[in-house]
């Protein structure tokens, strides 16, 4: 599965593989339930995972992919997502350029959940550009 085909859908939890775009919506497959469904573009917004940016400590944009690559390369146990401080400490350790002071804790948890979904579904992360 290609990372560039993964999307989020407003109002729905989890990640989806974009199967086909239509004029009034998209056909997607849930990475969690493996169900395929049509989602109307009138009631939902689609965000490609590869285009999502997060706050960084410098002026350079930091993509969510950078955070996922940091998680993968750190090769550390995931924190207990119910423990706010453990989640914050985890991200400060694995991705020091990520500005955790500007990111809400539920978004940090979402990053962990999304990474786990990608990993469970064997979605290959693109290599970092140098």
Backbone as XML, in Angstrom:
<?xml version="1.0"?>
<chain id="A" units="angstrom">
  <residue number="1" name="UNK">
    <atom name="N" x="0.851" y="-1.177" z="0.000"/>
    <atom name="CA" x="0.000" y="0.000" z="0.000"/>
    <atom name="C" x="0.896" y="1.239" z="0.000"/>
  </residue>
  <residue number="2" name="UNK">
    <atom name="N" x="0.537" y="2.196" z="-0.813"/>
    <atom name="CA" x="1.339" y="3.404" z="-0.984"/>
    <atom name="C" x="0.914" y="4.489" z="0.008"/>
  </residue>
  <residue number="3" name="UNK">
    <atom name="N" x="1.877" y="5.066" z="0.704"/>
    <atom name="CA" x="1.624" y="6.126" z="1.681"/>
    <atom name="C" x="0.858" y="7.292" z="1.054"/>
  </residue>
  <residue number="4" name="UNK">
    <atom name="N" x="1.109" y="7.589" z="-0.201"/>
    <atom name="CA" x="0.475" y="8.732" z="-0.859"/>
    <atom name="C" x="-1.014" y="8.516" z="-1.113"/>
  </residue>
  <residue number="5" name="UNK">
    <atom name="N" x="-1.517" y="7.299" z="-0.934"/>
    <atom name="CA" x="-2.945" y="7.033" z="-1.133"/>
    <atom name="C" x="-3.723" y="7.063" z="0.186"/>
  </residue>
  <residue number="6" name="UNK">
    <atom name="N" x="-3.042" y="7.338" z="1.300"/>
    <atom name="CA" x="-3.690" y="7.328" z="2.610"/>
    <atom name="C" x="-4.256" y="8.715" z="2.916"/>
  </residue>
  <residue number="7" name="UNK">
    <atom name="N" x="-5.519" y="8.737" z="3.365"/>
    <atom name="CA" x="-6.195" y="9.992" z="3.673"/>
    <atom name="C" x="-6.886" y="9.911" z="5.031"/>
  </residue>
  <residue number="8" name="UNK">
    <atom name="N" x="-7.182" y="11.082" z="5.578"/>
    <atom name="CA" x="-8.063" y="11.197" z="6.732"/>
    <atom name="C" x="-9.370" y="11.780" z="6.210"/>
  </residue>
  <residue number="9" name="UNK">
    <atom name="N" x="-10.448" y="11.481" z="6.913"/>
    <atom name="CA" x="-11.755" y="11.975" z="6.519"/>
    <atom name="C" x="-12.360" y="12.678" z="7.728"/>
  </residue>
  <residue number="10" name="UNK">
    <atom name="N" x="-12.747" y="13.945" z="7.546"/>
    <atom name="CA" x="-13.327" y="14.693" z="8.662"/>
    <atom name="C" x="-14.592" y="13.995" z="9.154"/>
  </residue>
  <residue number="11" name="UNK">
    <atom name="N" x="-14.721" y="13.931" z="10.472"/>
    <atom name="CA" x="-15.891" y="13.313" z="11.079"/>
    <atom name="C" x="-15.802" y="11.809" z="11.243"/>
  </residue>
  <residue number="12" name="UNK">
    <atom name="N" x="-14.762" y="11.194" z="10.698"/>
    <atom name="CA" x="-14.575" y="9.748" z="10.815"/>
    <atom name="C" x="-13.226" y="9.459" z="11.458"/>
  </residue>
  <residue number="13" name="UNK">
    <atom name="N" x="-13.176" y="8.459" z="12.294"/>
    <atom name="CA" x="-11.902" y="8.121" z="12.945"/>
    <atom name="C" x="-11.095" y="7.178" z="12.070"/>
  </residue>
  <residue number="14" name="UNK">
    <atom name="N" x="-9.804" y="7.225" z="12.267"/>
    <atom name="CA" x="-8.919" y="6.316" z="11.566"/>
    <atom name="C" x="-8.428" y="6.852" z="10.237"/>
  </residue>
  <residue number="15" name="UNK">
    <atom name="N" x="-7.711" y="5.992" z="9.553"/>
    <atom name="CA" x="-7.143" y="6.316" z="8.250"/>
    <atom name="C" x="-7.817" y="5.489" z="7.173"/>
  </residue>
  <residue number="16" name="UNK">
    <atom name="N" x="-7.751" y="5.992" z="5.939"/>
    <atom name="CA" x="-8.404" y="5.346" z="4.817"/>
    <atom name="C" x="-7.470" y="5.325" z="3.616"/>
  </residue>
  <residue number="17" name="UNK">
    <atom name="N" x="-7.595" y="4.271" z="2.820"/>
    <atom name="CA" x="-6.888" y="4.214" z="1.553"/>
    <atom name="C" x="-7.834" y="4.758" z="0.490"/>
  </residue>
  <residue number="18" name="UNK">
    <atom name="N" x="-7.371" y="5.742" z="-0.267"/>
    <atom name="CA" x="-8.175" y="6.322" z="-1.332"/>
    <atom name="C" x="-8.161" y="5.355" z="-2.513"/>
  </residue>
  <residue number="19" name="UNK">
    <atom name="N" x="-9.336" y="4.833" z="-2.844"/>
    <atom name="CA" x="-9.457" y="3.868" z="-3.940"/>
    <atom name="C" x="-9.752" y="4.588" z="-5.251"/>
  </residue>
  <residue number="20" name="UNK">
    <atom name="N" x="-10.729" y="5.524" z="-5.197"/>
    <atom name="CA" x="-11.144" y="6.216" z="-6.417"/>
    <atom name="C" x="-11.802" y="7.543" z="-6.068"/>
  </residue>
  <residue number="21" name="UNK">
    <atom name="N" x="-11.440" y="8.591" z="-6.796"/>
    <atom name="CA" x="-12.071" y="9.900" z="-6.625"/>
    <atom name="C" x="-13.222" y="10.013" z="-7.615"/>
  </residue>
  <residue number="22" name="UNK">
    <atom name="N" x="-14.317" y="10.591" z="-7.122"/>
    <atom name="CA" x="-15.448" y="10.884" z="-7.990"/>
    <atom name="C" x="-15.762" y="12.366" z="-7.826"/>
  </residue>
  <residue number="23" name="UNK">
    <atom name="N" x="-16.590" y="12.900" z="-8.660"/>
    <atom name="CA" x="-16.916" y="14.310" z="-8.607"/>
    <atom name="C" x="-17.590" y="14.738" z="-7.315"/>
  </residue>
  <residue number="24" name="UNK">
    <atom name="N" x="-18.361" y="13.846" z="-6.720"/>
    <atom name="CA" x="-19.117" y="14.198" z="-5.518"/>
    <atom name="C" x="-18.623" y="13.492" z="-4.262"/>
  </residue>
  <residue number="25" name="UNK">
    <atom name="N" x="-17.435" y="12.918" z="-4.319"/>
    <atom name="CA" x="-16.886" y="12.231" z="-3.152"/>
    <atom name="C" x="-15.785" y="11.264" z="-3.549"/>
  </residue>
  <residue number="26" name="UNK">
    <atom name="N" x="-15.531" y="10.303" z="-2.690"/>
    <atom name="CA" x="-14.465" y="9.325" z="-2.950"/>
    <atom name="C" x="-14.846" y="7.954" z="-2.410"/>
  </residue>
  <residue number="27" name="UNK">
    <atom name="N" x="-14.294" y="6.956" z="-3.027"/>
    <atom name="CA" x="-14.422" y="5.587" z="-2.526"/>
    <atom name="C" x="-13.147" y="5.311" z="-1.740"/>
  </residue>
  <residue number="28" name="UNK">
    <atom name="N" x="-13.311" y="4.916" z="-0.486"/>
    <atom name="CA" x="-12.180" y="4.685" z="0.402"/>
    <atom name="C" x="-12.319" y="3.339" z="1.093"/>
  </residue>
  <residue number="29" name="UNK">
    <atom name="N" x="-11.178" y="2.837" z="1.560"/>
    <atom name="CA" x="-11.148" y="1.588" z="2.318"/>
    <atom name="C" x="-10.533" y="1.877" z="3.680"/>
  </residue>
  <residue number="30" name="UNK">
    <atom name="N" x="-11.231" y="1.538" z="4.743"/>
    <atom name="CA" x="-10.753" y="1.771" z="6.097"/>
    <atom name="C" x="-9.574" y="0.865" z="6.403"/>
  </residue>
  <residue number="31" name="UNK">
    <atom name="N" x="-8.514" y="1.433" z="6.967"/>
    <atom name="CA" x="-7.372" y="0.624" z="7.375"/>
    <atom name="C" x="-7.700" y="-0.194" z="8.617"/>
  </residue>
  <residue number="32" name="UNK">
    <atom name="N" x="-8.685" y="0.253" z="9.411"/>
    <atom name="CA" x="-9.056" y="-0.467" z="10.633"/>
    <atom name="C" x="-9.998" y="-1.622" z="10.340"/>
  </residue>
  <residue number="33" name="UNK">
    <atom name="N" x="-11.084" y="-1.337" z="9.638"/>
    <atom name="CA" x="-12.136" y="-2.348" z="9.449"/>
    <atom name="C" x="-12.044" y="-3.070" z="8.124"/>
  </residue>
  <residue number="34" name="UNK">
    <atom name="N" x="-11.225" y="-2.568" z="7.216"/>
    <atom name="CA" x="-11.048" y="-3.129" z="5.871"/>
    <atom name="C" x="-12.308" y="-3.023" z="5.018"/>
  </residue>
  <residue number="35" name="UNK">
    <atom name="N" x="-13.291" y="-2.204" z="5.432"/>
    <atom name="CA" x="-14.503" y="-2.023" z="4.646"/>
    <atom name="C" x="-14.300" y="-0.906" z="3.633"/>
  </residue>
  <residue number="36" name="UNK">
    <atom name="N" x="-14.908" y="-1.090" z="2.460"/>
    <atom name="CA" x="-14.857" y="-0.102" z="1.401"/>
    <atom name="C" x="-16.196" y="0.610" z="1.356"/>
  </residue>
  <residue number="37" name="UNK">
    <atom name="N" x="-16.136" y="1.941" z="1.236"/>
    <atom name="CA" x="-17.380" y="2.705" z="1.212"/>
    <atom name="C" x="-17.210" y="3.991" z="0.418"/>
  </residue>
  <residue number="38" name="UNK">
    <atom name="N" x="-18.338" y="4.525" z="-0.044"/>
    <atom name="CA" x="-18.344" y="5.823" z="-0.697"/>
    <atom name="C" x="-18.561" y="6.874" z="0.381"/>
  </residue>
  <residue number="39" name="UNK">
    <atom name="N" x="-17.739" y="7.924" z="0.371"/>
    <atom name="CA" x="-17.867" y="9.033" z="1.310"/>
    <atom name="C" x="-18.155" y="10.294" z="0.492"/>
  </residue>
  <residue number="40" name="UNK">
    <atom name="N" x="-19.256" y="10.958" z="0.811"/>
    <atom name="CA" x="-19.653" y="12.160" z="0.099"/>
    <atom name="C" x="-18.705" y="13.312" z="0.392"/>
  </residue>
  <residue number="41" name="UNK">
    <atom name="N" x="-18.344" y="14.036" z="-0.636"/>
    <atom name="CA" x="-17.510" y="15.220" z="-0.475"/>
    <atom name="C" x="-18.299" y="16.405" z="0.068"/>
  </residue>
  <residue number="42" name="UNK">
    <atom name="N" x="-19.609" y="16.314" z="0.059"/>
    <atom name="CA" x="-20.440" y="17.405" z="0.577"/>
    <atom name="C" x="-20.434" y="17.447" z="2.098"/>
  </residue>
  <residue number="43" name="UNK">
    <atom name="N" x="-20.357" y="16.292" z="2.722"/>
    <atom name="CA" x="-20.409" y="16.244" z="4.177"/>
    <atom name="C" x="-19.074" y="16.015" z="4.848"/>
  </residue>
  <residue number="44" name="UNK">
    <atom name="N" x="-18.043" y="15.736" z="4.066"/>
    <atom name="CA" x="-16.731" y="15.401" z="4.634"/>
    <atom name="C" x="-15.625" y="16.061" z="3.824"/>
  </residue>
  <residue number="45" name="UNK">
    <atom name="N" x="-14.520" y="16.307" z="4.502"/>
    <atom name="CA" x="-13.318" y="16.795" z="3.826"/>
    <atom name="C" x="-12.261" y="15.701" z="3.889"/>
  </residue>
  <residue number="46" name="UNK">
    <atom name="N" x="-11.492" y="15.588" z="2.833"/>
    <atom name="CA" x="-10.430" y="14.595" z="2.737"/>
    <atom name="C" x="-9.088" y="15.310" z="2.835"/>
  </residue>
  <residue number="47" name="UNK">
    <atom name="N" x="-8.181" y="14.762" z="3.641"/>
    <atom name="CA" x="-6.826" y="15.310" z="3.749"/>
    <atom name="C" x="-5.837" y="14.192" z="3.474"/>
  </residue>
  <residue number="48" name="UNK">
    <atom name="N" x="-4.994" y="14.417" z="2.483"/>
    <atom name="CA" x="-3.953" y="13.435" z="2.178"/>
    <atom name="C" x="-2.915" y="13.468" z="3.292"/>
  </residue>
  <residue number="49" name="UNK">
    <atom name="N" x="-2.590" y="12.315" z="3.820"/>
    <atom name="CA" x="-1.659" y="12.234" z="4.942"/>
    <atom name="C" x="-0.307" y="12.862" z="4.591"/>
  </residue>
  <residue number="50" name="UNK">
    <atom name="N" x="0.126" y="12.671" z="3.347"/>
    <atom name="CA" x="1.449" y="13.186" z="2.950"/>
    <atom name="C" x="1.496" y="14.711" z="2.897"/>
  </residue>
  <residue number="51" name="UNK">
    <atom name="N" x="0.341" y="15.373" z="2.939"/>
    <atom name="CA" x="0.340" y="16.838" z="2.861"/>
    <atom name="C" x="0.157" y="17.517" z="4.226"/>
  </residue>
  <residue number="52" name="UNK">
    <atom name="N" x="-0.030" y="16.743" z="5.281"/>
    <atom name="CA" x="-0.276" y="17.320" z="6.610"/>
    <atom name="C" x="1.037" y="17.797" z="7.222"/>
  </residue>
  <residue number="53" name="UNK">
    <atom name="N" x="1.031" y="19.057" z="7.675"/>
    <atom name="CA" x="2.193" y="19.632" z="8.349"/>
    <atom name="C" x="1.890" y="19.782" z="9.833"/>
  </residue>
  <residue number="54" name="UNK">
    <atom name="N" x="2.946" y="19.739" z="10.633"/>
    <atom name="CA" x="2.830" y="19.923" z="12.081"/>
    <atom name="C" x="3.798" y="21.021" z="12.514"/>
  </residue>
  <residue number="55" name="UNK">
    <atom name="N" x="3.568" y="21.546" z="13.714"/>
    <atom name="CA" x="4.420" y="22.616" z="14.227"/>
    <atom name="C" x="5.836" y="22.115" z="14.487"/>
  </residue>
  <residue number="56" name="UNK">
    <atom name="N" x="6.814" y="22.927" z="14.068"/>
    <atom name="CA" x="8.215" y="22.603" z="14.351"/>
    <atom name="C" x="8.818" y="23.745" z="15.157"/>
  </residue>
  <residue number="57" name="UNK">
    <atom name="N" x="9.974" y="23.495" z="15.735"/>
    <atom name="CA" x="10.652" y="24.503" z="16.560"/>
    <atom name="C" x="11.388" y="25.543" z="15.722"/>
  </residue>
  <residue number="58" name="UNK">
    <atom name="N" x="11.567" y="25.270" z="14.439"/>
    <atom name="CA" x="12.210" y="26.264" z="13.578"/>
    <atom name="C" x="11.203" y="26.735" z="12.525"/>
  </residue>
  <residue number="59" name="UNK">
    <atom name="N" x="11.642" y="27.529" z="11.613"/>
    <atom name="CA" x="10.754" y="28.110" z="10.604"/>
    <atom name="C" x="10.472" y="27.164" z="9.445"/>
  </residue>
  <residue number="60" name="UNK">
    <atom name="N" x="11.171" y="26.043" z="9.389"/>
    <atom name="CA" x="10.987" y="25.099" z="8.297"/>
    <atom name="C" x="9.726" y="24.270" z="8.515"/>
  </residue>
  <residue number="61" name="UNK">
    <atom name="N" x="8.976" y="24.000" z="7.443"/>
    <atom name="CA" x="7.799" y="23.137" z="7.606"/>
    <atom name="C" x="8.220" y="21.721" z="7.981"/>
  </residue>
  <residue number="62" name="UNK">
    <atom name="N" x="7.426" y="21.108" z="8.815"/>
    <atom name="CA" x="7.678" y="19.725" z="9.218"/>
    <atom name="C" x="6.437" y="18.924" z="8.866"/>
  </residue>
  <residue number="63" name="UNK">
    <atom name="N" x="6.630" y="17.930" z="8.050"/>
    <atom name="CA" x="5.500" y="17.115" z="7.633"/>
    <atom name="C" x="5.275" y="15.978" z="8.620"/>
  </residue>
  <residue number="64" name="UNK">
    <atom name="N" x="4.039" y="15.517" z="8.666"/>
    <atom name="CA" x="3.691" y="14.392" z="9.514"/>
    <atom name="C" x="4.554" y="13.176" z="9.170"/>
  </residue>
  <residue number="65" name="UNK">
    <atom name="N" x="4.890" y="13.027" z="7.906"/>
    <atom name="CA" x="5.769" y="11.943" z="7.485"/>
    <atom name="C" x="7.095" y="11.976" z="8.240"/>
  </residue>
  <residue number="66" name="UNK">
    <atom name="N" x="7.640" y="13.174" z="8.490"/>
    <atom name="CA" x="8.887" y="13.306" z="9.239"/>
    <atom name="C" x="8.744" y="12.723" z="10.643"/>
  </residue>
  <residue number="67" name="UNK">
    <atom name="N" x="7.599" y="12.980" z="11.258"/>
    <atom name="CA" x="7.347" y="12.445" z="12.599"/>
    <atom name="C" x="7.242" y="10.924" z="12.544"/>
  </residue>
  <residue number="68" name="UNK">
    <atom name="N" x="6.521" y="10.409" z="11.543"/>
    <atom name="CA" x="6.398" y="8.951" z="11.401"/>
    <atom name="C" x="7.764" y="8.301" z="11.182"/>
  </residue>
  <residue number="69" name="UNK">
    <atom name="N" x="8.611" y="8.948" z="10.395"/>
    <atom name="CA" x="9.954" y="8.404" z="10.165"/>
    <atom name="C" x="10.783" y="8.453" z="11.448"/>
  </residue>
  <residue number="70" name="UNK">
    <atom name="N" x="10.595" y="9.499" z="12.252"/>
    <atom name="CA" x="11.290" y="9.582" z="13.544"/>
    <atom name="C" x="10.837" y="8.456" z="14.471"/>
  </residue>
  <residue number="71" name="UNK">
    <atom name="N" x="9.533" y="8.178" z="14.478"/>
    <atom name="CA" x="9.013" y="7.083" z="15.307"/>
    <atom name="C" x="9.640" y="5.766" z="14.867"/>
  </residue>
  <residue number="72" name="UNK">
    <atom name="N" x="9.658" y="5.537" z="13.565"/>
    <atom name="CA" x="10.200" y="4.287" z="13.029"/>
    <atom name="C" x="11.687" y="4.131" z="13.343"/>
  </residue>
  <residue number="73" name="UNK">
    <atom name="N" x="12.447" y="5.189" z="13.126"/>
    <atom name="CA" x="13.895" y="5.088" z="13.329"/>
    <atom name="C" x="14.275" y="5.035" z="14.806"/>
  </residue>
  <residue number="74" name="UNK">
    <atom name="N" x="13.425" y="5.584" z="15.685"/>
    <atom name="CA" x="13.724" y="5.553" z="17.123"/>
    <atom name="C" x="13.648" y="4.139" z="17.669"/>
  </residue>
  <residue number="75" name="UNK">
    <atom name="N" x="12.740" y="3.343" z="17.115"/>
    <atom name="CA" x="12.603" y="1.943" z="17.516"/>
    <atom name="C" x="12.434" y="1.790" z="19.035"/>
  </residue>
  <residue number="76" name="UNK">
    <atom name="N" x="11.617" y="2.678" z="19.622"/>
    <atom name="CA" x="11.327" y="2.637" z="21.056"/>
    <atom name="C" x="9.910" y="2.131" z="21.280"/>
  </residue>
  <residue number="77" name="UNK">
    <atom name="N" x="9.648" y="1.625" z="22.477"/>
    <atom name="CA" x="8.288" y="1.237" z="22.825"/>
    <atom name="C" x="7.404" y="2.470" z="22.834"/>
  </residue>
  <residue number="78" name="UNK">
    <atom name="N" x="6.179" y="2.298" z="22.355"/>
    <atom name="CA" x="5.227" y="3.400" z="22.357"/>
    <atom name="C" x="4.812" y="3.710" z="23.791"/>
  </residue>
  <residue number="79" name="UNK">
    <atom name="N" x="4.542" y="4.977" z="24.078"/>
    <atom name="CA" x="4.105" y="5.338" z="25.426"/>
    <atom name="C" x="2.649" y="4.930" z="25.655"/>
  </residue>
  <residue number="80" name="UNK">
    <atom name="N" x="2.258" y="4.897" z="26.904"/>
    <atom name="CA" x="0.856" y="4.699" z="27.261"/>
    <atom name="C" x="0.121" y="5.968" z="26.863"/>
  </residue>
  <residue number="81" name="UNK">
    <atom name="N" x="-0.785" y="5.887" z="25.897"/>
    <atom name="CA" x="-1.424" y="7.103" z="25.395"/>
    <atom name="C" x="-2.390" y="7.726" z="26.398"/>
  </residue>
  <residue number="82" name="UNK">
    <atom name="N" x="-2.668" y="7.032" z="27.473"/>
    <atom name="CA" x="-3.508" y="7.614" z="28.529"/>
    <atom name="C" x="-2.695" y="8.508" z="29.459"/>
  </residue>
  <residue number="83" name="UNK">
    <atom name="N" x="-1.370" y="8.412" z="29.388"/>
    <atom name="CA" x="-0.476" y="9.206" z="30.224"/>
    <atom name="C" x="0.053" y="10.386" z="29.403"/>
  </residue>
  <residue number="84" name="UNK">
    <atom name="N" x="-0.534" y="11.562" z="29.627"/>
    <atom name="CA" x="-0.183" y="12.748" z="28.834"/>
    <atom name="C" x="1.304" y="13.051" z="28.859"/>
  </residue>
  <residue number="85" name="UNK">
    <atom name="N" x="1.902" y="13.022" z="30.046"/>
    <atom name="CA" x="3.313" y="13.382" z="30.157"/>
    <atom name="C" x="4.207" y="12.359" z="29.460"/>
  </residue>
  <residue number="86" name="UNK">
    <atom name="N" x="3.825" y="11.094" z="29.502"/>
    <atom name="CA" x="4.607" y="10.063" z="28.808"/>
    <atom name="C" x="4.571" y="10.283" z="27.299"/>
  </residue>
  <residue number="87" name="UNK">
    <atom name="N" x="3.424" y="10.690" z="26.781"/>
    <atom name="CA" x="3.294" y="10.966" z="25.343"/>
    <atom name="C" x="4.164" y="12.160" z="24.960"/>
  </residue>
  <residue number="88" name="UNK">
    <atom name="N" x="4.098" y="13.221" z="25.744"/>
    <atom name="CA" x="4.910" y="14.419" z="25.474"/>
    <atom name="C" x="6.395" y="14.085" z="25.536"/>
  </residue>
  <residue number="89" name="UNK">
    <atom name="N" x="6.803" y="13.369" z="26.575"/>
    <atom name="CA" x="8.215" y="12.984" z="26.721"/>
    <atom name="C" x="8.688" y="12.130" z="25.550"/>
  </residue>
  <residue number="90" name="UNK">
    <atom name="N" x="7.821" y="11.227" z="25.090"/>
    <atom name="CA" x="8.150" y="10.352" z="23.965"/>
    <atom name="C" x="8.462" y="11.184" z="22.724"/>
  </residue>
  <residue number="91" name="UNK">
    <atom name="N" x="7.574" y="12.123" z="22.384"/>
    <atom name="CA" x="7.788" y="12.935" z="21.184"/>
    <atom name="C" x="8.985" y="13.866" z="21.331"/>
  </residue>
  <residue number="92" name="UNK">
    <atom name="N" x="9.222" y="14.389" z="22.522"/>
    <atom name="CA" x="10.402" y="15.233" z="22.726"/>
    <atom name="C" x="11.692" y="14.434" z="22.525"/>
  </residue>
  <residue number="93" name="UNK">
    <atom name="N" x="11.640" y="13.162" z="22.878"/>
    <atom name="CA" x="12.823" y="12.310" z="22.748"/>
    <atom name="C" x="13.063" y="11.883" z="21.298"/>
  </residue>
  <residue number="94" name="UNK">
    <atom name="N" x="12.006" y="11.454" z="20.602"/>
    <atom name="CA" x="12.203" y="10.886" z="19.266"/>
    <atom name="C" x="12.223" y="11.939" z="18.154"/>
  </residue>
  <residue number="95" name="UNK">
    <atom name="N" x="11.588" y="13.074" z="18.393"/>
    <atom name="CA" x="11.495" y="14.100" z="17.363"/>
    <atom name="C" x="11.706" y="15.479" z="17.989"/>
  </residue>
  <residue number="96" name="UNK">
    <atom name="N" x="12.959" y="15.819" z="18.313"/>
    <atom name="CA" x="13.235" y="17.063" z="19.038"/>
    <atom name="C" x="12.815" y="18.333" z="18.304"/>
  </residue>
  <residue number="97" name="UNK">
    <atom name="N" x="12.671" y="18.282" z="16.990"/>
    <atom name="CA" x="12.259" y="19.467" z="16.243"/>
    <atom name="C" x="10.742" y="19.687" z="16.290"/>
  </residue>
  <residue number="98" name="UNK">
    <atom name="N" x="9.989" y="18.697" z="16.714"/>
    <atom name="CA" x="8.540" y="18.809" z="16.844"/>
    <atom name="C" x="8.219" y="19.710" z="18.030"/>
  </residue>
  <residue number="99" name="UNK">
    <atom name="N" x="7.399" y="20.731" z="17.801"/>
    <atom name="CA" x="7.056" y="21.662" z="18.880"/>
    <atom name="C" x="5.819" y="21.157" z="19.619"/>
  </residue>
  <residue number="100" name="UNK">
    <atom name="N" x="6.041" y="20.337" z="20.638"/>
    <atom name="CA" x="4.933" y="19.727" z="21.375"/>
    <atom name="C" x="4.155" y="20.743" z="22.204"/>
  </residue>
  <residue number="101" name="UNK">
    <atom name="N" x="4.712" y="21.936" z="22.404"/>
    <atom name="CA" x="3.996" y="22.952" z="23.177"/>
    <atom name="C" x="2.835" y="23.554" z="22.379"/>
  </residue>
  <residue number="102" name="UNK">
    <atom name="N" x="2.880" y="23.429" z="21.061"/>
    <atom name="CA" x="1.823" y="23.983" z="20.218"/>
    <atom name="C" x="0.840" y="22.928" z="19.711"/>
  </residue>
  <residue number="103" name="UNK">
    <atom name="N" x="1.099" y="21.675" z="20.014"/>
    <atom name="CA" x="0.243" y="20.588" z="19.519"/>
    <atom name="C" x="-0.578" y="20.044" z="20.675"/>
  </residue>
  <residue number="104" name="UNK">
    <atom name="N" x="-1.860" y="19.954" z="20.471"/>
    <atom name="CA" x="-2.753" y="19.436" z="21.511"/>
    <atom name="C" x="-2.455" y="17.966" z="21.771"/>
  </residue>
  <residue number="105" name="UNK">
    <atom name="N" x="-2.644" y="17.552" z="23.021"/>
    <atom name="CA" x="-2.307" y="16.180" z="23.413"/>
    <atom name="C" x="-3.105" y="15.154" z="22.607"/>
  </residue>
  <residue number="106" name="UNK">
    <atom name="N" x="-4.362" y="15.455" z="22.285"/>
    <atom name="CA" x="-5.139" y="14.478" z="21.515"/>
    <atom name="C" x="-4.599" y="14.327" z="20.096"/>
  </residue>
  <residue number="107" name="UNK">
    <atom name="N" x="-3.943" y="15.377" z="19.567"/>
    <atom name="CA" x="-3.309" y="15.250" z="18.261"/>
    <atom name="C" x="-2.030" y="14.417" z="18.341"/>
  </residue>
  <residue number="108" name="UNK">
    <atom name="N" x="-1.301" y="14.532" z="19.447"/>
    <atom name="CA" x="-0.121" y="13.674" z="19.635"/>
    <atom name="C" x="-0.550" y="12.212" z="19.737"/>
  </residue>
  <residue number="109" name="UNK">
    <atom name="N" x="-1.637" y="11.966" z="20.461"/>
    <atom name="CA" x="-2.159" y="10.594" z="20.558"/>
    <atom name="C" x="-2.587" y="10.079" z="19.184"/>
  </residue>
  <residue number="110" name="UNK">
    <atom name="N" x="-3.216" y="10.975" z="18.409"/>
    <atom name="CA" x="-3.676" y="10.602" z="17.073"/>
    <atom name="C" x="-2.482" y="10.206" z="16.195"/>
  </residue>
  <residue number="111" name="UNK">
    <atom name="N" x="-1.360" y="10.916" z="16.337"/>
    <atom name="CA" x="-0.155" y="10.575" z="15.568"/>
    <atom name="C" x="0.310" y="9.156" z="15.894"/>
  </residue>
  <residue number="112" name="UNK">
    <atom name="N" x="0.271" y="8.808" z="17.172"/>
    <atom name="CA" x="0.665" y="7.457" z="17.579"/>
    <atom name="C" x="-0.295" y="6.432" z="17.000"/>
  </residue>
  <residue number="113" name="UNK">
    <atom name="N" x="-1.594" y="6.694" z="17.118"/>
    <atom name="CA" x="-2.591" y="5.767" z="16.582"/>
    <atom name="C" x="-2.456" y="5.615" z="15.072"/>
  </residue>
  <residue number="114" name="UNK">
    <atom name="N" x="-2.254" y="6.722" z="14.372"/>
    <atom name="CA" x="-2.098" y="6.657" z="12.925"/>
    <atom name="C" x="-0.844" y="5.887" z="12.545"/>
  </residue>
  <residue number="115" name="UNK">
    <atom name="N" x="0.256" y="6.136" z="13.245"/>
    <atom name="CA" x="1.481" y="5.381" z="12.940"/>
    <atom name="C" x="1.232" y="3.886" z="13.130"/>
  </residue>
  <residue number="116" name="UNK">
    <atom name="N" x="0.563" y="3.524" z="14.211"/>
    <atom name="CA" x="0.277" y="2.108" z="14.466"/>
    <atom name="C" x="-0.586" y="1.500" z="13.363"/>
  </residue>
  <residue number="117" name="UNK">
    <atom name="N" x="-1.552" y="2.263" z="12.848"/>
    <atom name="CA" x="-2.384" y="1.768" z="11.747"/>
    <atom name="C" x="-1.556" y="1.567" z="10.481"/>
  </residue>
  <residue number="118" name="UNK">
    <atom name="N" x="-0.680" y="2.517" z="10.195"/>
    <atom name="CA" x="0.183" y="2.382" z="9.022"/>
    <atom name="C" x="1.084" y="1.161" z="9.146"/>
  </residue>
  <residue number="119" name="UNK">
    <atom name="N" x="1.667" y="0.989" z="10.328"/>
    <atom name="CA" x="2.569" y="-0.132" z="10.566"/>
    <atom name="C" x="1.824" y="-1.468" z="10.467"/>
  </residue>
  <residue number="120" name="UNK">
    <atom name="N" x="0.666" y="-1.535" z="11.059"/>
    <atom name="CA" x="-0.138" y="-2.768" z="11.049"/>
    <atom name="C" x="-0.552" y="-3.145" z="9.630"/>
  </residue>
  <residue number="121" name="UNK">
    <atom name="N" x="-0.748" y="-2.162" z="8.772"/>
    <atom name="CA" x="-1.174" y="-2.408" z="7.398"/>
    <atom name="C" x="-0.016" y="-2.430" z="6.405"/>
  </residue>
  <residue number="122" name="UNK">
    <atom name="N" x="1.209" y="-2.466" z="6.924"/>
    <atom name="CA" x="2.414" y="-2.540" z="6.086"/>
    <atom name="C" x="2.483" y="-1.440" z="5.031"/>
  </residue>
  <residue number="123" name="UNK">
    <atom name="N" x="2.111" y="-0.235" z="5.436"/>
    <atom name="CA" x="2.225" y="0.907" z="4.530"/>
    <atom name="C" x="3.676" y="1.377" z="4.570"/>
  </residue>
  <residue number="124" name="UNK">
    <atom name="N" x="4.318" y="1.344" z="3.427"/>
    <atom name="CA" x="5.716" y="1.750" z="3.344"/>
    <atom name="C" x="5.818" y="3.272" z="3.405"/>
  </residue>
  <residue number="125" name="UNK">
    <atom name="N" x="6.643" y="3.763" z="4.313"/>
    <atom name="CA" x="6.891" y="5.203" z="4.410"/>
    <atom name="C" x="7.944" y="5.596" z="3.382"/>
  </residue>
  <residue number="126" name="UNK">
    <atom name="N" x="7.698" y="6.671" z="2.632"/>
    <atom name="CA" x="8.732" y="7.140" z="1.694"/>
    <atom name="C" x="9.996" y="7.523" z="2.432"/>
  </residue>
  <residue number="127" name="UNK">
    <atom name="N" x="11.128" y="7.409" z="1.765"/>
    <atom name="CA" x="12.403" y="7.769" z="2.370"/>
    <atom name="C" x="12.500" y="9.273" z="2.543"/>
  </residue>
  <residue number="128" name="UNK">
    <atom name="N" x="13.242" y="9.702" z="3.579"/>
    <atom name="CA" x="13.482" y="11.120" z="3.795"/>
    <atom name="C" x="14.309" y="11.651" z="2.641"/>
  </residue>
  <residue number="129" name="UNK">
    <atom name="N" x="13.909" y="12.856" z="2.205"/>
    <atom name="CA" x="14.699" y="13.511" z="1.151"/>
    <atom name="C" x="15.878" y="14.202" z="1.808"/>
  </residue>
  <residue number="130" name="UNK">
    <atom name="N" x="17.042" y="14.113" z="1.182"/>
    <atom name="CA" x="18.230" y="14.746" z="1.741"/>
    <atom name="C" x="18.656" y="15.933" z="0.924"/>
  </residue>
</chain>
